Amino acid sequence: MTVATRERYRATPTPFAADLGRHGGRLALVTPEGRTLTYAELGRRSQELADRLGPVRRLVLLEAGNDLDSIVAYLACLAAGHPVLVTPAGSPFTARLTTHYDPDVVLSAGQEGWWVDERREGTRHDLHPDLAVILSTSGSTGSPKLVRLSQANLQSNAVAIAEYLGLTERDRAATTLPMAYCYGLSVISSHLSQGASLLVTGLSVVDTCFWDAFRREQATSFAGVPHTFDLLDRVRFEEMDLPHLRYVTQAGGRLSPERVRRYAQLGRRRGWDFYVMYGQTEATARIAYLPPHLAASHPGSIGVPVPGGSLEIEPVDGLPAGEGELVYRGPNVMLGYAGSPSDLALGRTVEVLRTGDLGRRNADGLYEITGRARRFVKPFGLRIDLDRVEQVLAEQGHTALCTGDDQRLLLAVAGSEPGAGATASRLVARCFGLPPAAVQVRLVGALPRLATGKPDYATVASWFPLVPDGPLPAGPPRDLPSCASRAKPLNDEFARVLGCEVATDADTFADLGGDSLSYVEMSVRIEEALGYLPEGWHVMPIGELNRLEPRRRPAGSQMETSVALRALAIVGVVGTHVGLFDLLGGAHLLLAIAGFNFARFQLTSADQRHHLRRAFATIGRIAVPTMAYVGLLHLASDRYTVANVLLANNYLADGVWRYWYWFMEVLVQVLLLVAVVFAVPGVRRLERRHPFRFALAVLFGALALRHVPMGDPANDIYRTHSVLWLFALGWLVHRSTTAHQKALVSVLAVLAVPTFFAEPSRNAVVTAGILAVLWVGSVRVPRLAGRLLAALAASSMYVYLVHWQVYPVLDRHLPALPVTLLTVLAGMAAWLAVRAVEGGVARAWRAGTRLLSAPEALRALACPLDPVHRVVRVMQQRRQRGPVIGSP
C-alpha cells in the first residue's frame, strides 16, 4: 500500500467529537422521558460503537432520528474518522441512497438498541482523508447529489456559531429540527463543542409535552424554520412562561419582516434574544446572522457574516449597481458535491460558494436578500422572479407557493373561498404582464412542506398536469380542485369520525375536539392506512400524517395500554354483573382512565381559545345519548326516576338507591366541573406552566374530599366528591414524564387505593390497571385480538348503557358465559347503530340539506352565551355556502 493510499484510509477525527471526555460528568444529553448521558458516558458509548466499526475508514449510512442513539452514532463516526452519510430515520429515500452509494455499514436505532448492518468487512470505497459528513441539501429529498463536508468544515462552523450565540456550558438547546437537516445538525455540533447540553426530542412544538419538558429540563433555546413559527402562533407561544429561555434562532427560509419584528419585540419584552440567520448546507449550515439588537430595526436583513467568513456582491447583468449574487468565503465552505461513490475520493473542488441568492449591502453594512438567481423562469420571454410572485401575493393577503417553467407559473394558494384562485391568478397576470392562461392555480387546505419545514415545490409541481410544447390554450383562468376535494383518506376519516364538516391539513385530532370516545376508532383507521400508529399522532397536523410513508404491517397490532384496559374493564363489569366471575373495580378503573384521557385530549389542544365549546361537545357526546336512553327507560318503567334521567341520582336519590348509571353520572359531573374550572382566566395558563404539580395539587385536594360524609357511607364509592380522586390520579399519570415522577405516583396509587375500597379484588384491579397505564405505554397483541379490543374499547360506553337491560333477560335462559358475550355484542351493536345514524345525518348535512348533524348541533349548543342564536347562525351560514365541493 502506497503512502498516498494509506493516507486515505487513516482516520482523521473531528476535534469536538473526539474530545468529549474532557467535559467529564457534565450533563450532555437529556430526553423528556428522563434518560440522560453525561459527557463521560457519551464519550464511552461513542467509543464502543467506534471500536465495533473497526480501525479502517468505512462509509457509514446513518438513519438518524432525534434520539440519543443517533447522536451517539454520529459522534462515533466523527471521532473515529468514518465518513457518515446522514439520512432521516424512516425516510423512503434511504433505500435509494443505499443502492446508489453502497455504504459499508448501515446504522439505525430501534427500541432494542442499535441495528448494525455490516455489509462487508473493511471498505470498498476510496475515501478522501478530509471527508467527514455527507448530507442532502434539503435533508429529505434523497437526491443522489449530496454535499461533501470536511472535519474542518464541521469544527469551524460549530465554533463560529457558538461564538456569535455566546454559548457556554450552561446552555441547553431543544432539538426541534431533524438531525439529518444541516440546521438541526449544527445545533448539536455547536452545543457539544462548548460542553453545553441538549434536550433530545422528536416532539413537535404544538405538543404540550414538548413545552412541559422544555420547562422541566430548563432548556435555554430552540431553533425554527418559518413553518415552526406558524406552529408557534397556533399554540399562543407569546403567552408561555419560559423562565430559562435565553434565545430563539430562525433560519431555513425567509421570515416576513413583520414577523421578525414581532418576535424580536416579544423577546425583548420577555427577556430572550431573537437571532435571524442565513445559511446553506454547502456552508455546513451558517453563513450570516443578524445581531438581536438590530432585528427590530432591520427585520428584512440577514445581518453580517459569521466569524471567520466573508460575503461579497458579484454583479449580475440587468440588476442595479450594488445588487448581485451573494458569494461567500470561509473555512466552512464545503469540499464540493458528490453525485456518485467515486466522488467521495475527491478533495476540495469548491473554493467559494455562489449562493444563488441575489442581495445587496445596505448603508448600515448589513446584507439583505432581494431574490433568487435560480428561482427565475422566462415565460413569453419575461424574466419572472418566483419569490417576488409569492411576495406580491402575500402583500394582498394570499399565502402561496409559486413554481413553474418557461411556459407557465404554477401557484398553490392556501384557502377555500370560492373564486380565491381566480383572484390570485388575475393579480399575478396583471402585475407581471402575463396572459391569464399562463398562470395556473390550485387551492389547498395547507401548503405542502418538507420534513424540515421548507416549502415543497416538487409537490406543488406534481399537482399540475404536463403541457405539450406550443402555445397555451386561451381562456380565463379557473380554480383547480382544492386539496379538500382530492382523495385524502385521513382527512375524510378525521371528518367522519369526529363529525365535522371538513378536516384540513392544519388540524389535529385534539384541535378538532377529539376525545377518548373517538380516539380508539381514529387510531384503528390510521393504523389501517399507514400500517402502524405514529407516536403522538393525536397532536400531529393531519397534513403531516398524510405525508407519512405507509409501512409493511408487523405481526400483530401495537395497542396502547389504556385502550386495552378499557376493553378489558368493560368486559369485567359485564361479567361480574352477570356472575361469570367476581372481578370488581372495572368501572372505577375506567374513571381513572377517563382522567388520563382528559389530560391527553382536553389539555393538549394547540388552540385553547374555544375550551368551553370543545369541553361541552365532549360532555354532550356522553350525556346526550345517556340521558336519551335513560329517559326512554323512565317512560317505560318506574324503576328509573327523573334524577336518573338528569344524571344526578347519586345526589338526588329519593331514598331508594338506583345505582345502575352511577358511573355515567360521576363522569359527566366531573367533566362539567373541570370545564367550568378551566374557563376561569389563568387556570389553563397555570396548568400548562406546572402540569405535574398542578395535577398533584388536584389529586391532594380530591383526596381530602373523599371521606366527606354525605348520605349512606356504603354508597360513597358511587358519589362524585368521593371518587374524584381516581379521575385526578389518572390525570396525574398522564402528566408523569420522568422516572422520579412515575415512582411518586406509583407510591400514591399503592397507598390511596387500598385505603378507600374494602374489597381485595377491587383494590387489585384498580391498582394494577393504574400502574400498567403509568409504566407500560403499549402492548403488542395479535391483529385479530387487537381489532376486537379496539372495538370493545370504542363501544364501552354503549356496552355499559345497555347491559343492565340485556343480561337480565338472557340470564333466564342461558349460562353465564354466553350471556356475557351476547350482552357485550348487544352494546357493540348499539354503538354501531348510533355511529350509522350520526354518519347519515352528517352526510345529509354535507349534501346541503337543512339538517344539522348531532356533533355540530352539540358544538353549537355548547356556546354558553346564546345557544339558540348560535344554531341559527350556523344553519344560515350553511345555506349561504351551499353544498361542499366533493361531498357525496
Summary of the structure (lengths in Angstrom):
residues: 888
radius of gyration: 30.3
end to end distance: 72.3
largest distance: 100.0
contacts: 3037
relative contact order: 0.06
helix: 49%
strand: 15%
